[in-house]
Amino acid sequence: MPLLVSNYSWQQTKTAVFLSLPLRGVCVRDADVFCTENYLKVNFPPFLFEAFLYAPIDDASSKAKIGNDTIVFTLYKKEAVMWETLSMSGVDKKMMQIIREKSILQAQEKAKEATEAKATAKREDQKYTLNVMMQIEEEERKKIEDMKENERIKATKELEAWKECQRKAEERKRIQKEEKLRQQEKQIDEERKKLRHKNLIKNSTSKNLATKGRNSENIFSGKLKEDCIPAPRSVGNIKINFTPRVFPTALRESKVAEEEEWLHKQAEARKAMNTDIPEFCDLKEDEKNPEWLKEKGNKLFATEDYLAAINAYNLAIRLNNKIPLLYLNRAACHLKLKNLHKAIEDSSKAYRIMKLHLRLIQLTKLCKMMLRRFGI
């Protein structure tokens, strides 16, 4: 049987009641305090205190302080009136049981409401977090699109500038060619004038030598015709430069896509083998393996050395940036370090890589299905 505590003291004002309950050896861990609007109960085995309050109190704002073998309650009244007694008088056992059950039901309803409010707040927080992540992804996508648009505008301007330079160069060549043609025509005109002058002199000489026969006259006219023909142009060399190619065969438009794909695969292979990265030359063979680095990062994460784990994941991603699990592990490290933006960025990268892999798998399945359908 519990020992009912009766040696308590209480004081009041119009707005509050101060109750002091002495309990030997009381501590916060073992004391069970239950308080509602009309009921107060303290259970500290083997001691028990019950009070059916005179008037309703605000149990949400009321307080209890435990220490020095005493529990001190500060109970705030709902109505600013003075109480005649702390507990109601004339309460039988049946009424006590009804008050207890009613108080328990009120406490359960309040706990249920608090749980629902907590769940609602949690859903709101999740919704807000999702909206923030979507907004960040939208901003990132818009930023990438703006960068692409700026690069496109920049490339267009560079192409226009190159075309303008080519046009100016062709214009200069055309002007130089026309100037050279004018000089050649001028030289030809001067030579013709000289030939005409010679022809005049020869004609005057031929008149004085009229005694010569017709055959000599024909020979002389034939020589004049030969002298009128201009001399042949000087011999020159034209130098032709060809665009360097990796492949020994001639360039074909139908093979350009295949050649570019082959070159891209070769560059990726060289990058994977670290043959063209000087900073990886001093690493051991195990340290050049992304899977080994991932396991090392996992061990460092387990020991809560998050910065070292991030360094291991960074090196693994530089060796192979197509493994989504590396980004997810690094995002977990950033989450532990409260780097929320970096965690969201790594999670988004992993999502894009997995989405791309899923599309490739679907495309491969579709191709196989088409091949089986057409019997190839």
Secondary structure as GFF3:
##gff-version 3
##sequence-region A 1 376
A	DSSP	beta_strand	3	4	.	.	.	ID=ss1
A	DSSP	beta_strand	9	12	.	.	.	ID=ss2
A	DSSP	beta_strand	16	22	.	.	.	ID=ss3
A	DSSP	beta_strand	32	35	.	.	.	ID=ss4
A	DSSP	beta_strand	39	44	.	.	.	ID=ss5
A	DSSP	beta_strand	47	52	.	.	.	ID=ss6
A	DSSP	beta_strand	63	67	.	.	.	ID=ss7
A	DSSP	beta_strand	70	76	.	.	.	ID=ss8
A	DSSP	alpha_helix	93	208	.	.	.	ID=ss9
A	DSSP	alpha_helix	214	228	.	.	.	ID=ss10
A	DSSP	three_ten_helix	253	255	.	.	.	ID=ss11
A	DSSP	alpha_helix	256	273	.	.	.	ID=ss12
A	DSSP	three_ten_helix	278	280	.	.	.	ID=ss13
A	DSSP	three_ten_helix	286	288	.	.	.	ID=ss14
A	DSSP	alpha_helix	290	302	.	.	.	ID=ss15
A	DSSP	alpha_helix	306	319	.	.	.	ID=ss16
A	DSSP	alpha_helix	324	336	.	.	.	ID=ss17
A	DSSP	alpha_helix	340	374	.	.	.	ID=ss18
###
